[in-house]
Amino acid sequence: MAEVSNRLQRSTYRRVLAQPAFRMLFLTRSLAVTGDSVRALALAVSVFAITGSPLWSAVAYSITFVPQMLGSSLLGTLADRLRPRPLLTTLFAIDASVGLVIGLGRPPVAVSLILVAMVALVTPLYQGASSRLVAEVLAGDDYVKGRALWCSAPLAAQLVGNALAGFSVAAFGAETTIVLSAAFHLSSVLMIRIGLPDLPAAPAPAGAPPSGRRLSTFADSWRQNFQLLGTSSVLTLLLAKWIPPGLVTGAEALIVPYTAENGHPASVAGVLLACLAVGMMVSNLAFGKVTDVTLRDRLTLWLPLVAGLPLVALLFDLPVAVIGAFLVLSGIGLAYDLGLELRFVDSVPEDKRGLAFGLRSTGLMTVQGIGPAVSGAVALAVPVATVIALSGGVAAVLGVVLVGRALAVPLKQVAGAPCSCSGTGNARPATRVRTETDDPSLVRTPRPTETR
């Protein structure tokens, strides 16, 4: 049945972008990530100019790590409870306000960092609510292509944002550049307010207590996060999505000392890091065009090898062009994540999708923060090239094992099923496989190996 639907319904990027709600989310996400990149780089430059401390500059650039973990743990359920349009406009407005306060008010460094940390605290709400909407307005192969665009947008936006920030800081100064970053977020506020339909919040969970007796947002978010992590299929998919990128990021974090040890100028490190991002962008868009489910699963299983094994080649003294080619390959391999998207959506209850997408994004950021710390610590005792190679080798092996287990999770949606979408952005799959969630009599008893 799925194969027949695939032959009859071939989704395209043009068709996906024709959905009004997705197009608006895609454009505002691109603008917001560009603004985030401009502000992060300009703030790091400003903090370094004030303090003269590389440590404080690094903290300014990466201050969002811990607050996002807290925000997902304590506020995550709001991504499902609140209507998305007012939630997203409020979050973008907070982002813009922080940029204006820092750029125009020039507060002390500690105050600036606290303000940015406060924005990071609510970032999981944006990630959860916007990703939930994407899953609602797109179905089947439309959703896979939508996620391909969704994942490529921030990569391109970061490259543009970093380049724009570098030019603006040199021409106008760091504080003016931070003010400029607020313009991107204000544009997102207006676009969401005018162009995004006022869609409803997620339905209340079945059997939920009356509103007066519900747990607080903090307690409920904490409890539901643990419920998701206690579900075997969800945990399997999350681990497959988190661990290989964390290991690759650990290797990526050592590119600067790697180029220095091999006698390359500092500018080479930036070029090599851009190669990884380019590989990810190209592979996401190319992988998203694969509509055959069987081929998609085969590629998904072996792409972790492409992500990890090219890093082993950095053990050898190679020309910069060859190193760049291997890093492009590594970025291409990370497209395996797209092959797990439909399974992830299927595994999460509809009333918890916002929470689940926020948890996924926050967990990925967590492992990508831990990876560089671990690889940097190991590199104190082991040559940098060896640590990069080990990270790549472990990412390849663990990636194949984890992705293989994730692919064993049943795929319920019919990839390629037509998506019937109205002008308001509401969508529903026109064809669907009957599953255990459609009929209570089909709900299976958990096996002893599963945890709840």
PyMOL commands that set and color helices and strands:
alter all, ss='L'
color gray80, all
select helices_A, chain A and resi 2-8+13-17+20-51+54-61+65-75+78-81+84-105+109-137+140-172+174-195+211-213+217-229+232-252+255-261+266-288+293-315+320-347+350-378+384-407+440-442
alter helices_A, ss='H'
color red, helices_A
select strands_A, chain A and resi 419-421+427-429
alter strands_A, ss='S'
color yellow, strands_A
deselect
rebuild
show_as cartoon
